[in-house]
Amino acid sequence: MENTGKVISALLIGAAIGGIAGILFAPDKGSETRKRLFKRAEELADDVEDKVKDTTNNIKDNLKDKWKETLEA
């Protein structure tokens, strides 16, 4: 288990370093790179929001089902 955490940490650090290096050596103008990054960040935020809503709805539905089962028992 401890090794898994180290591997995941190493992968995340490597991805961050790679992303930073990619931005620094990108052939586009800074303004274009910032626009792309902002757009991608918005897309990621929307994806996270959708996943949180889906998860919340699933939990809510499961709780409703459990409550009904409890009342019927």
N, CA, C and O atoms as a Tripos MOL2 file, in Angstrom:
@<TRIPOS>MOLECULE
protein
  292   291    73     0     0
PROTEIN
NO_CHARGES

@<TRIPOS>ATOM
      1 N           0.8020   -1.1850    0.0000 N.3       1 MET1
      2 CA          0.0000    0.0000    0.0000 C.3       1 MET1
      3 C           0.8510    1.2570    0.0000 C.2       1 MET1
      4 O           0.5520    2.2260   -0.6990 O.2       1 MET1
      5 N           1.8970    1.2310    0.7790 N.am      2 GLU2
      6 CA          2.7820    2.3950    0.8670 C.3       2 GLU2
      7 C           3.4430    2.6770   -0.4740 C.2       2 GLU2
      8 O           3.6070    3.8350   -0.8570 O.2       2 GLU2
      9 N           3.8240    1.6170   -1.1890 N.am      3 ASN3
     10 CA          4.4630    1.7960   -2.4940 C.3       3 ASN3
     11 C           3.5000    2.3860   -3.5090 C.2       3 ASN3
     12 O           3.9010    3.1720   -4.3670 O.2       3 ASN3
     13 N           2.2400    2.0130   -3.4160 N.am      4 THR4
     14 CA          1.2370    2.5450   -4.3360 C.3       4 THR4
     15 C           1.1420    4.0600   -4.1980 C.2       4 THR4
     16 O           1.0680    4.7740   -5.1980 O.2       4 THR4
     17 N           1.1450    4.5450   -2.9710 N.am      5 GLY5
     18 CA          1.0990    5.9870   -2.7400 C.3       5 GLY5
     19 C           2.3080    6.6950   -3.3130 C.2       5 GLY5
     20 O           2.1960    7.7910   -3.8630 O.2       5 GLY5
     21 N           3.4620    6.0670   -3.1830 N.am      6 LYS6
     22 CA          4.6890    6.6640   -3.7310 C.3       6 LYS6
     23 C           4.6390    6.7110   -5.2510 C.2       6 LYS6
     24 O           5.0560    7.6950   -5.8630 O.2       6 LYS6
     25 N           4.1230    5.6350   -5.8610 N.am      7 VAL7
     26 CA          4.0400    5.5860   -7.3220 C.3       7 VAL7
     27 C           3.0760    6.6560   -7.8250 C.2       7 VAL7
     28 O           3.3720    7.3690   -8.7840 O.2       7 VAL7
     29 N           1.9200    6.7620   -7.1720 N.am      8 ILE8
     30 CA          0.9410    7.7680   -7.5880 C.3       8 ILE8
     31 C           1.5140    9.1700   -7.4140 C.2       8 ILE8
     32 O           1.3390   10.0220   -8.2850 O.2       8 ILE8
     33 N           2.1900    9.4140   -6.3100 N.am      9 SER9
     34 CA          2.8210   10.7230   -6.0890 C.3       9 SER9
     35 C           3.8460   11.0290   -7.1700 C.2       9 SER9
     36 O           3.8880   12.1410   -7.6970 O.2       9 SER9
     37 N           4.6690   10.0450   -7.4970 N.am     10 ALA10
     38 CA          5.6810   10.2360   -8.5250 C.3      10 ALA10
     39 C           5.0430   10.5350   -9.8780 C.2      10 ALA10
     40 O           5.5310   11.3870  -10.6210 O.2      10 ALA10
     41 N           3.9590    9.8410  -10.2000 N.am     11 LEU11
     42 CA          3.2730   10.0890  -11.4720 C.3      11 LEU11
     43 C           2.6800   11.4960  -11.5210 C.2      11 LEU11
     44 O           2.7780   12.1820  -12.5390 O.2      11 LEU11
     45 N           2.0680   11.9210  -10.4230 N.am     12 LEU12
     46 CA          1.4810   13.2630  -10.3910 C.3      12 LEU12
     47 C           2.5570   14.3440  -10.4920 C.2      12 LEU12
     48 O           2.3800   15.3390  -11.1950 O.2      12 LEU12
     49 N           3.6550   14.1490   -9.7990 N.am     13 ILE13
     50 CA          4.7610   15.1180   -9.8660 C.3      13 ILE13
     51 C           5.3340   15.1530  -11.2790 C.2      13 ILE13
     52 O           5.6170   16.2260  -11.8120 O.2      13 ILE13
     53 N           5.5020   13.9910  -11.8770 N.am     14 GLY14
     54 CA          6.0160   13.9310  -13.2490 C.3      14 GLY14
     55 C           5.0800   14.6040  -14.2310 C.2      14 GLY14
     56 O           5.5270   15.3030  -15.1400 O.2      14 GLY14
     57 N           3.7690   14.3960  -14.0520 N.am     15 ALA15
     58 CA          2.7950   15.0340  -14.9360 C.3      15 ALA15
     59 C           2.8340   16.5500  -14.7760 C.2      15 ALA15
     60 O           2.7510   17.2800  -15.7640 O.2      15 ALA15
     61 N           2.9590   17.0240  -13.5470 N.am     16 ALA16
     62 CA          3.0330   18.4670  -13.3080 C.3      16 ALA16
     63 C           4.2840   19.0630  -13.9470 C.2      16 ALA16
     64 O           4.2200   20.1120  -14.5890 O.2      16 ALA16
     65 N           5.4110   18.3960  -13.7700 N.am     17 ILE17
     66 CA          6.6610   18.8860  -14.3720 C.3      17 ILE17
     67 C           6.5560   18.8900  -15.8860 C.2      17 ILE17
     68 O           6.9850   19.8390  -16.5440 O.2      17 ILE17
     69 N           5.9830   17.8230  -16.4380 N.am     18 GLY18
     70 CA          5.8100   17.7610  -17.8950 C.3      18 GLY18
     71 C           4.8970   18.8590  -18.4060 C.2      18 GLY18
     72 O           5.1610   19.4600  -19.4480 O.2      18 GLY18
     73 N           3.8220   19.1220  -17.6760 N.am     19 GLY19
     74 CA          2.9050   20.1880  -18.0780 C.3      19 GLY19
     75 C           3.5650   21.5500  -18.0540 C.2      19 GLY19
     76 O           3.3870   22.3580  -18.9660 O.2      19 GLY19
     77 N           4.3280   21.7990  -17.0010 N.am     20 ILE20
     78 CA          5.0420   23.0780  -16.8980 C.3      20 ILE20
     79 C           6.0680   23.2120  -18.0170 C.2      20 ILE20
     80 O           6.1790   24.2680  -18.6400 O.2      20 ILE20
     81 N           6.8090   22.1550  -18.2690 N.am     21 ALA21
     82 CA          7.8070   22.2010  -19.3430 C.3      21 ALA21
     83 C           7.1350   22.4270  -20.6940 C.2      21 ALA21
     84 O           7.6380   23.1750  -21.5330 O.2      21 ALA21
     85 N           5.9930   21.7730  -20.8950 N.am     22 GLY22
     86 CA          5.2610   21.9560  -22.1460 C.3      22 GLY22
     87 C           4.8050   23.3890  -22.3390 C.2      22 GLY22
     88 O           4.8600   23.9190  -23.4490 O.2      22 GLY22
     89 N           4.3600   24.0080  -21.2800 N.am     23 ILE23
     90 CA          3.9170   25.4040  -21.3650 C.3      23 ILE23
     91 C           5.0990   26.3200  -21.6450 C.2      23 ILE23
     92 O           5.0000   27.2360  -22.4620 O.2      23 ILE23
     93 N           6.2120   26.0760  -20.9730 N.am     24 LEU24
     94 CA          7.3810   26.9440  -21.1480 C.3      24 LEU24
     95 C           7.9800   26.8510  -22.5480 C.2      24 LEU24
     96 O           8.5020   27.8350  -23.0710 O.2      24 LEU24
     97 N           7.9060   25.6820  -23.1450 N.am     25 PHE25
     98 CA          8.5190   25.4920  -24.4520 C.3      25 PHE25
     99 C           7.4920   25.4450  -25.5880 C.2      25 PHE25
    100 O           7.8150   25.0270  -26.7000 O.2      25 PHE25
    101 N           6.2720   25.8670  -25.3120 N.am     26 ALA26
    102 CA          5.2180   25.8410  -26.3220 C.3      26 ALA26
    103 C           5.5280   26.8320  -27.4500 C.2      26 ALA26
    104 O           6.0620   27.9150  -27.2100 O.2      26 ALA26
    105 N           5.1870   26.4460  -28.6730 N.am     27 PRO27
    106 CA          5.4620   27.3290  -29.8140 C.3      27 PRO27
    107 C           4.4540   28.4700  -29.9440 C.2      27 PRO27
    108 O           4.7040   29.4200  -30.6860 O.2      27 PRO27
    109 N           3.3260   28.4000  -29.2460 N.am     28 ASP28
    110 CA          2.3100   29.4440  -29.3570 C.3      28 ASP28
    111 C           2.6820   30.6710  -28.5340 C.2      28 ASP28
    112 O           3.5390   30.6260  -27.6510 O.2      28 ASP28
    113 N           1.9970   31.7780  -28.8620 N.am     29 LYS29
    114 CA          2.1550   32.9820  -28.0640 C.3      29 LYS29
    115 C           1.5750   32.7380  -26.6850 C.2      29 LYS29
    116 O           0.7100   31.8800  -26.5100 O.2      29 LYS29
    117 N           2.0450   33.4810  -25.7220 N.am     30 GLY30
    118 CA          1.5640   33.3340  -24.3530 C.3      30 GLY30
    119 C           0.0700   33.5490  -24.2160 C.2      30 GLY30
    120 O          -0.5980   32.8470  -23.4570 O.2      30 GLY30
    121 N          -0.4550   34.5200  -24.9510 N.am     31 SER31
    122 CA         -1.8910   34.8080  -24.8630 C.3      31 SER31
    123 C          -2.7200   33.6300  -25.3820 C.2      31 SER31
    124 O          -3.7650   33.3020  -24.8200 O.2      31 SER31
    125 N          -2.2500   33.0050  -26.4450 N.am     32 GLU32
    126 CA         -2.9560   31.8360  -26.9920 C.3      32 GLU32
    127 C          -2.8800   30.6600  -26.0220 C.2      32 GLU32
    128 O          -3.8640   29.9470  -25.8250 O.2      32 GLU32
    129 N          -1.7330   30.4650  -25.4300 N.am     33 THR33
    130 CA         -1.5680   29.3770  -24.4700 C.3      33 THR33
    131 C          -2.4740   29.5970  -23.2720 C.2      33 THR33
    132 O          -3.1010   28.6530  -22.7920 O.2      33 THR33
    133 N          -2.5520   30.8250  -22.7850 N.am     34 ARG34
    134 CA         -3.4170   31.1280  -21.6430 C.3      34 ARG34
    135 C          -4.8810   30.8850  -21.9870 C.2      34 ARG34
    136 O          -5.6320   30.3530  -21.1690 O.2      34 ARG34
    137 N          -5.2930   31.2740  -23.1990 N.am     35 LYS35
    138 CA         -6.6750   31.0400  -23.6300 C.3      35 LYS35
    139 C          -6.9880   29.5450  -23.6460 C.2      35 LYS35
    140 O          -8.0380   29.1110  -23.1730 O.2      35 LYS35
    141 N          -6.0580   28.7690  -24.1960 N.am     36 ARG36
    142 CA         -6.2610   27.3090  -24.2470 C.3      36 ARG36
    143 C          -6.3300   26.7270  -22.8470 C.2      36 ARG36
    144 O          -7.1890   25.8940  -22.5580 O.2      36 ARG36
    145 N          -5.4270   27.1620  -21.9740 N.am     37 LEU37
    146 CA         -5.4180   26.6460  -20.6060 C.3      37 LEU37
    147 C          -6.7090   27.0180  -19.8850 C.2      37 LEU37
    148 O          -7.2790   26.1920  -19.1730 O.2      37 LEU37
    149 N          -7.1720   28.2420  -20.0610 N.am     38 PHE38
    150 CA         -8.4000   28.6860  -19.4070 C.3      38 PHE38
    151 C          -9.5950   27.8780  -19.9100 C.2      38 PHE38
    152 O         -10.4490   27.4570  -19.1300 O.2      38 PHE38
    153 N          -9.6370   27.6700  -21.2180 N.am     39 LYS39
    154 CA        -10.7360   26.8940  -21.8040 C.3      39 LYS39
    155 C         -10.7190   25.4640  -21.2650 C.2      39 LYS39
    156 O         -11.7620   24.9180  -20.9050 O.2      39 LYS39
    157 N          -9.5550   24.8730  -21.2130 N.am     40 ARG40
    158 CA         -9.4340   23.5000  -20.7100 C.3      40 ARG40
    159 C          -9.7940   23.4260  -19.2260 C.2      40 ARG40
    160 O         -10.4230   22.4640  -18.7870 O.2      40 ARG40
    161 N          -9.4040   24.4230  -18.4660 N.am     41 ALA41
    162 CA         -9.7430   24.4610  -17.0440 C.3      41 ALA41
    163 C         -11.2550   24.5480  -16.8620 C.2      41 ALA41
    164 O         -11.8170   23.9000  -15.9790 O.2      41 ALA41
    165 N         -11.9080   25.3450  -17.6970 N.am     42 GLU42
    166 CA        -13.3680   25.4320  -17.6320 C.3      42 GLU42
    167 C         -14.0090   24.0880  -17.9570 C.2      42 GLU42
    168 O         -14.9630   23.6780  -17.2960 O.2      42 GLU42
    169 N         -13.4890   23.4020  -18.9730 N.am     43 GLU43
    170 CA        -14.0160   22.0890  -19.3440 C.3      43 GLU43
    171 C         -13.8400   21.0880  -18.1990 C.2      43 GLU43
    172 O         -14.7460   20.3140  -17.8900 O.2      43 GLU43
    173 N         -12.6700   21.1170  -17.5830 N.am     44 LEU44
    174 CA        -12.4230   20.2120  -16.4590 C.3      44 LEU44
    175 C         -13.3470   20.5250  -15.2870 C.2      44 LEU44
    176 O         -13.8610   19.6140  -14.6380 O.2      44 LEU44
    177 N         -13.5570   21.8010  -15.0190 N.am     45 ALA45
    178 CA        -14.4540   22.1940  -13.9290 C.3      45 ALA45
    179 C         -15.8780   21.7170  -14.2110 C.2      45 ALA45
    180 O         -16.5690   21.2400  -13.3110 O.2      45 ALA45
    181 N         -16.3120   21.8500  -15.4670 N.am     46 ASP46
    182 CA        -17.6440   21.3670  -15.8370 C.3      46 ASP46
    183 C         -17.7380   19.8520  -15.6730 C.2      46 ASP46
    184 O         -18.7420   19.3410  -15.1780 O.2      46 ASP46
    185 N         -16.6960   19.1350  -16.0860 N.am     47 ASP47
    186 CA        -16.6830   17.6760  -15.9380 C.3      47 ASP47
    187 C         -16.7570   17.2680  -14.4690 C.2      47 ASP47
    188 O         -17.5030   16.3600  -14.1020 O.2      47 ASP47
    189 N         -15.9830   17.9410  -13.6450 N.am     48 VAL48
    190 CA        -15.9930   17.6270  -12.2040 C.3      48 VAL48
    191 C         -17.3740   17.9270  -11.6260 C.2      48 VAL48
    192 O         -17.9040   17.1410  -10.8410 O.2      48 VAL48
    193 N         -17.9490   19.0460  -12.0080 N.am     49 GLU49
    194 CA        -19.2730   19.4070  -11.5140 C.3      49 GLU49
    195 C         -20.3060   18.3520  -11.9010 C.2      49 GLU49
    196 O         -21.1400   17.9600  -11.0850 O.2      49 GLU49
    197 N         -20.2440   17.8970  -13.1510 N.am     50 ASP50
    198 CA        -21.1760   16.8640  -13.6080 C.3      50 ASP50
    199 C         -20.9950   15.5650  -12.8270 C.2      50 ASP50
    200 O         -21.9730   14.9250  -12.4410 O.2      50 ASP50
    201 N         -19.7420   15.1780  -12.5960 N.am     51 LYS51
    202 CA        -19.4840   13.9470  -11.8540 C.3      51 LYS51
    203 C         -19.9550   14.0520  -10.4100 C.2      51 LYS51
    204 O         -20.4880   13.0920   -9.8530 O.2      51 LYS51
    205 N         -19.7590   15.2140   -9.8080 N.am     52 VAL52
    206 CA        -20.2200   15.4150   -8.4310 C.3      52 VAL52
    207 C         -21.7430   15.3390   -8.3790 C.2      52 VAL52
    208 O         -22.3020   14.7270   -7.4700 O.2      52 VAL52
    209 N         -22.4130   15.9570   -9.3470 N.am     53 LYS53
    210 CA        -23.8750   15.8970   -9.3870 C.3      53 LYS53
    211 C         -24.3590   14.4640   -9.5660 C.2      53 LYS53
    212 O         -25.2870   14.0300   -8.8830 O.2      53 LYS53
    213 N         -23.7300   13.7220  -10.4850 N.am     54 ASP54
    214 CA        -24.1140   12.3320  -10.7070 C.3      54 ASP54
    215 C         -23.9130   11.4960   -9.4450 C.2      54 ASP54
    216 O         -24.7820   10.7100   -9.0660 O.2      54 ASP54
    217 N         -22.7700   11.6730   -8.8050 N.am     55 THR55
    218 CA        -22.4780   10.9240   -7.5840 C.3      55 THR55
    219 C         -23.4610   11.2780   -6.4890 C.2      55 THR55
    220 O         -23.9520   10.3980   -5.7820 O.2      55 THR55
    221 N         -23.7490   12.5600   -6.3460 N.am     56 THR56
    222 CA        -24.7030   13.0050   -5.3320 C.3      56 THR56
    223 C         -26.0800   12.4170   -5.5980 C.2      56 THR56
    224 O         -26.7480   11.9510   -4.6750 O.2      56 THR56
    225 N         -26.5060   12.4380   -6.8550 N.am     57 ASN57
    226 CA        -27.8130   11.8700   -7.2000 C.3      57 ASN57
    227 C         -27.8510   10.3700   -6.9400 C.2      57 ASN57
    228 O         -28.8600    9.8520   -6.4610 O.2      57 ASN57
    229 N         -26.7680    9.6710   -7.2480 N.am     58 ASN58
    230 CA        -26.7100    8.2250   -6.9950 C.3      58 ASN58
    231 C         -26.8030    7.9440   -5.5000 C.2      58 ASN58
    232 O         -27.5210    7.0370   -5.0810 O.2      58 ASN58
    233 N         -26.0880    8.7070   -4.7050 N.am     59 ILE59
    234 CA        -26.1310    8.5250   -3.2540 C.3      59 ILE59
    235 C         -27.5350    8.8010   -2.7400 C.2      59 ILE59
    236 O         -28.0660    8.0550   -1.9170 O.2      59 ILE59
    237 N         -28.1280    9.8790   -3.2340 N.am     60 LYS60
    238 CA        -29.4830   10.2420   -2.8140 C.3      60 LYS60
    239 C         -30.4760    9.1300   -3.1610 C.2      60 LYS60
    240 O         -31.3100    8.7550   -2.3370 O.2      60 LYS60
    241 N         -30.3780    8.6040   -4.3980 N.am     61 ASP61
    242 CA        -31.2680    7.5210   -4.8110 C.3      61 ASP61
    243 C         -31.0600    6.2640   -3.9640 C.2      61 ASP61
    244 O         -32.0270    5.6030   -3.5850 O.2      61 ASP61
    245 N         -29.8080    5.9360   -3.6700 N.am     62 ASN62
    246 CA        -29.5190    4.7650   -2.8420 C.3      62 ASN62
    247 C         -30.0890    4.9420   -1.4340 C.2      62 ASN62
    248 O         -30.6460    4.0070   -0.8600 O.2      62 ASN62
    249 N         -29.9440    6.1430   -0.8870 N.am     63 LEU63
    250 CA        -30.4920    6.4040    0.4440 C.3      63 LEU63
    251 C         -32.0190    6.3020    0.4470 C.2      63 LEU63
    252 O         -32.6040    5.7760    1.3940 O.2      63 LEU63
    253 N         -32.6600    6.8040   -0.6070 N.am     64 LYS64
    254 CA        -34.1110    6.6900   -0.7040 C.3      64 LYS64
    255 C         -34.5330    5.2210   -0.7360 C.2      64 LYS64
    256 O         -35.4780    4.8220   -0.0560 O.2      64 LYS64
    257 N         -33.8200    4.4220   -1.5370 N.am     65 ASP65
    258 CA        -34.1340    2.9990   -1.6360 C.3      65 ASP65
    259 C         -33.9460    2.3070   -0.2890 C.2      65 ASP65
    260 O         -34.7960    1.5170    0.1220 O.2      65 ASP65
    261 N         -32.8720    2.5870    0.3840 N.am     66 LYS66
    262 CA        -32.6110    1.9930    1.6990 C.3      66 LYS66
    263 C         -33.6830    2.4150    2.7010 C.2      66 LYS66
    264 O         -34.1260    1.6020    3.5130 O.2      66 LYS66
    265 N         -34.0990    3.6690    2.6510 N.am     67 TRP67
    266 CA        -35.1150    4.1680    3.5610 C.3      67 TRP67
    267 C         -36.4350    3.4360    3.3180 C.2      67 TRP67
    268 O         -37.1100    3.0320    4.2640 O.2      67 TRP67
    269 N         -36.8010    3.2670    2.0380 N.am     68 LYS68
    270 CA        -38.0390    2.5490    1.7030 C.3      68 LYS68
    271 C         -37.9610    1.1020    2.1930 C.2      68 LYS68
    272 O         -38.9270    0.5760    2.7440 O.2      68 LYS68
    273 N         -36.8140    0.4660    1.9900 N.am     69 GLU69
    274 CA        -36.6440   -0.9110    2.4530 C.3      69 GLU69
    275 C         -36.7750   -0.9810    3.9690 C.2      69 GLU69
    276 O         -37.3740   -1.9150    4.5010 O.2      69 GLU69
    277 N         -36.2220   -0.0040    4.6580 N.am     70 THR70
    278 CA        -36.2890    0.0120    6.1140 C.3      70 THR70
    279 C         -37.7410    0.1990    6.5920 C.2      70 THR70
    280 O         -38.1730   -0.4470    7.5470 O.2      70 THR70
    281 N         -38.4800    1.0820    5.9230 N.am     71 LEU71
    282 CA        -39.8640    1.3220    6.3050 C.3      71 LEU71
    283 C         -40.7490    0.0990    6.0310 C.2      71 LEU71
    284 O         -41.6810   -0.1850    6.7830 O.2      71 LEU71
    285 N         -40.4430   -0.6120    4.9510 N.am     72 GLU72
    286 CA        -41.2180   -1.7980    4.5980 C.3      72 GLU72
    287 C         -40.9280   -2.9780    5.5000 C.2      72 GLU72
    288 O         -41.7690   -3.8660    5.6390 O.2      72 GLU72
    289 N         -39.7590   -3.0070    6.1160 N.am     73 ALA73
    290 CA        -39.3770   -4.1350    6.9680 C.3      73 ALA73
    291 C         -40.0040   -4.1090    8.3270 C.2      73 ALA73
    292 O         -39.7610   -5.0040    9.1360 O.2      73 ALA73
@<TRIPOS>BOND
     1     1     2 1
     2     2     3 1
     3     3     4 2
     4     3     5 am
     5     5     6 1
     6     6     7 1
     7     7     8 2
     8     7     9 am
     9     9    10 1
    10    10    11 1
    11    11    12 2
    12    11    13 am
    13    13    14 1
    14    14    15 1
    15    15    16 2
    16    15    17 am
    17    17    18 1
    18    18    19 1
    19    19    20 2
    20    19    21 am
    21    21    22 1
    22    22    23 1
    23    23    24 2
    24    23    25 am
    25    25    26 1
    26    26    27 1
    27    27    28 2
    28    27    29 am
    29    29    30 1
    30    30    31 1
    31    31    32 2
    32    31    33 am
    33    33    34 1
    34    34    35 1
    35    35    36 2
    36    35    37 am
    37    37    38 1
    38    38    39 1
    39    39    40 2
    40    39    41 am
    41    41    42 1
    42    42    43 1
    43    43    44 2
    44    43    45 am
    45    45    46 1
    46    46    47 1
    47    47    48 2
    48    47    49 am
    49    49    50 1
    50    50    51 1
    51    51    52 2
    52    51    53 am
    53    53    54 1
    54    54    55 1
    55    55    56 2
    56    55    57 am
    57    57    58 1
    58    58    59 1
    59    59    60 2
    60    59    61 am
    61    61    62 1
    62    62    63 1
    63    63    64 2
    64    63    65 am
    65    65    66 1
    66    66    67 1
    67    67    68 2
    68    67    69 am
    69    69    70 1
    70    70    71 1
    71    71    72 2
    72    71    73 am
    73    73    74 1
    74    74    75 1
    75    75    76 2
    76    75    77 am
    77    77    78 1
    78    78    79 1
    79    79    80 2
    80    79    81 am
    81    81    82 1
    82    82    83 1
    83    83    84 2
    84    83    85 am
    85    85    86 1
    86    86    87 1
    87    87    88 2
    88    87    89 am
    89    89    90 1
    90    90    91 1
    91    91    92 2
    92    91    93 am
    93    93    94 1
    94    94    95 1
    95    95    96 2
    96    95    97 am
    97    97    98 1
    98    98    99 1
    99    99   100 2
   100    99   101 am
   101   101   102 1
   102   102   103 1
   103   103   104 2
   104   103   105 am
   105   105   106 1
   106   106   107 1
   107   107   108 2
   108   107   109 am
   109   109   110 1
   110   110   111 1
   111   111   112 2
   112   111   113 am
   113   113   114 1
   114   114   115 1
   115   115   116 2
   116   115   117 am
   117   117   118 1
   118   118   119 1
   119   119   120 2
   120   119   121 am
   121   121   122 1
   122   122   123 1
   123   123   124 2
   124   123   125 am
   125   125   126 1
   126   126   127 1
   127   127   128 2
   128   127   129 am
   129   129   130 1
   130   130   131 1
   131   131   132 2
   132   131   133 am
   133   133   134 1
   134   134   135 1
   135   135   136 2
   136   135   137 am
   137   137   138 1
   138   138   139 1
   139   139   140 2
   140   139   141 am
   141   141   142 1
   142   142   143 1
   143   143   144 2
   144   143   145 am
   145   145   146 1
   146   146   147 1
   147   147   148 2
   148   147   149 am
   149   149   150 1
   150   150   151 1
   151   151   152 2
   152   151   153 am
   153   153   154 1
   154   154   155 1
   155   155   156 2
   156   155   157 am
   157   157   158 1
   158   158   159 1
   159   159   160 2
   160   159   161 am
   161   161   162 1
   162   162   163 1
   163   163   164 2
   164   163   165 am
   165   165   166 1
   166   166   167 1
   167   167   168 2
   168   167   169 am
   169   169   170 1
   170   170   171 1
   171   171   172 2
   172   171   173 am
   173   173   174 1
   174   174   175 1
   175   175   176 2
   176   175   177 am
   177   177   178 1
   178   178   179 1
   179   179   180 2
   180   179   181 am
   181   181   182 1
   182   182   183 1
   183   183   184 2
   184   183   185 am
   185   185   186 1
   186   186   187 1
   187   187   188 2
   188   187   189 am
   189   189   190 1
   190   190   191 1
   191   191   192 2
   192   191   193 am
   193   193   194 1
   194   194   195 1
   195   195   196 2
   196   195   197 am
   197   197   198 1
   198   198   199 1
   199   199   200 2
   200   199   201 am
   201   201   202 1
   202   202   203 1
   203   203   204 2
   204   203   205 am
   205   205   206 1
   206   206   207 1
   207   207   208 2
   208   207   209 am
   209   209   210 1
   210   210   211 1
   211   211   212 2
   212   211   213 am
   213   213   214 1
   214   214   215 1
   215   215   216 2
   216   215   217 am
   217   217   218 1
   218   218   219 1
   219   219   220 2
   220   219   221 am
   221   221   222 1
   222   222   223 1
   223   223   224 2
   224   223   225 am
   225   225   226 1
   226   226   227 1
   227   227   228 2
   228   227   229 am
   229   229   230 1
   230   230   231 1
   231   231   232 2
   232   231   233 am
   233   233   234 1
   234   234   235 1
   235   235   236 2
   236   235   237 am
   237   237   238 1
   238   238   239 1
   239   239   240 2
   240   239   241 am
   241   241   242 1
   242   242   243 1
   243   243   244 2
   244   243   245 am
   245   245   246 1
   246   246   247 1
   247   247   248 2
   248   247   249 am
   249   249   250 1
   250   250   251 1
   251   251   252 2
   252   251   253 am
   253   253   254 1
   254   254   255 1
   255   255   256 2
   256   255   257 am
   257   257   258 1
   258   258   259 1
   259   259   260 2
   260   259   261 am
   261   261   262 1
   262   262   263 1
   263   263   264 2
   264   263   265 am
   265   265   266 1
   266   266   267 1
   267   267   268 2
   268   267   269 am
   269   269   270 1
   270   270   271 1
   271   271   272 2
   272   271   273 am
   273   273   274 1
   274   274   275 1
   275   275   276 2
   276   275   277 am
   277   277   278 1
   278   278   279 1
   279   279   280 2
   280   279   281 am
   281   281   282 1
   282   282   283 1
   283   283   284 2
   284   283   285 am
   285   285   286 1
   286   286   287 1
   287   287   288 2
   288   287   289 am
   289   289   290 1
   290   290   291 1
   291   291   292 2
@<TRIPOS>SUBSTRUCTURE
     1 MET1         2 RESIDUE 1 A MET
     2 GLU2         6 RESIDUE 1 A GLU
     3 ASN3        10 RESIDUE 1 A ASN
     4 THR4        14 RESIDUE 1 A THR
     5 GLY5        18 RESIDUE 1 A GLY
     6 LYS6        22 RESIDUE 1 A LYS
     7 VAL7        26 RESIDUE 1 A VAL
     8 ILE8        30 RESIDUE 1 A ILE
     9 SER9        34 RESIDUE 1 A SER
    10 ALA10       38 RESIDUE 1 A ALA
    11 LEU11       42 RESIDUE 1 A LEU
    12 LEU12       46 RESIDUE 1 A LEU
    13 ILE13       50 RESIDUE 1 A ILE
    14 GLY14       54 RESIDUE 1 A GLY
    15 ALA15       58 RESIDUE 1 A ALA
    16 ALA16       62 RESIDUE 1 A ALA
    17 ILE17       66 RESIDUE 1 A ILE
    18 GLY18       70 RESIDUE 1 A GLY
    19 GLY19       74 RESIDUE 1 A GLY
    20 ILE20       78 RESIDUE 1 A ILE
    21 ALA21       82 RESIDUE 1 A ALA
    22 GLY22       86 RESIDUE 1 A GLY
    23 ILE23       90 RESIDUE 1 A ILE
    24 LEU24       94 RESIDUE 1 A LEU
    25 PHE25       98 RESIDUE 1 A PHE
    26 ALA26      102 RESIDUE 1 A ALA
    27 PRO27      106 RESIDUE 1 A PRO
    28 ASP28      110 RESIDUE 1 A ASP
    29 LYS29      114 RESIDUE 1 A LYS
    30 GLY30      118 RESIDUE 1 A GLY
    31 SER31      122 RESIDUE 1 A SER
    32 GLU32      126 RESIDUE 1 A GLU
    33 THR33      130 RESIDUE 1 A THR
    34 ARG34      134 RESIDUE 1 A ARG
    35 LYS35      138 RESIDUE 1 A LYS
    36 ARG36      142 RESIDUE 1 A ARG
    37 LEU37      146 RESIDUE 1 A LEU
    38 PHE38      150 RESIDUE 1 A PHE
    39 LYS39      154 RESIDUE 1 A LYS
    40 ARG40      158 RESIDUE 1 A ARG
    41 ALA41      162 RESIDUE 1 A ALA
    42 GLU42      166 RESIDUE 1 A GLU
    43 GLU43      170 RESIDUE 1 A GLU
    44 LEU44      174 RESIDUE 1 A LEU
    45 ALA45      178 RESIDUE 1 A ALA
    46 ASP46      182 RESIDUE 1 A ASP
    47 ASP47      186 RESIDUE 1 A ASP
    48 VAL48      190 RESIDUE 1 A VAL
    49 GLU49      194 RESIDUE 1 A GLU
    50 ASP50      198 RESIDUE 1 A ASP
    51 LYS51      202 RESIDUE 1 A LYS
    52 VAL52      206 RESIDUE 1 A VAL
    53 LYS53      210 RESIDUE 1 A LYS
    54 ASP54      214 RESIDUE 1 A ASP
    55 THR55      218 RESIDUE 1 A THR
    56 THR56      222 RESIDUE 1 A THR
    57 ASN57      226 RESIDUE 1 A ASN
    58 ASN58      230 RESIDUE 1 A ASN
    59 ILE59      234 RESIDUE 1 A ILE
    60 LYS60      238 RESIDUE 1 A LYS
    61 ASP61      242 RESIDUE 1 A ASP
    62 ASN62      246 RESIDUE 1 A ASN
    63 LEU63      250 RESIDUE 1 A LEU
    64 LYS64      254 RESIDUE 1 A LYS
    65 ASP65      258 RESIDUE 1 A ASP
    66 LYS66      262 RESIDUE 1 A LYS
    67 TRP67      266 RESIDUE 1 A TRP
    68 LYS68      270 RESIDUE 1 A LYS
    69 GLU69      274 RESIDUE 1 A GLU
    70 THR70      278 RESIDUE 1 A THR
    71 LEU71      282 RESIDUE 1 A LEU
    72 GLU72      286 RESIDUE 1 A GLU
    73 ALA73      290 RESIDUE 1 A ALA
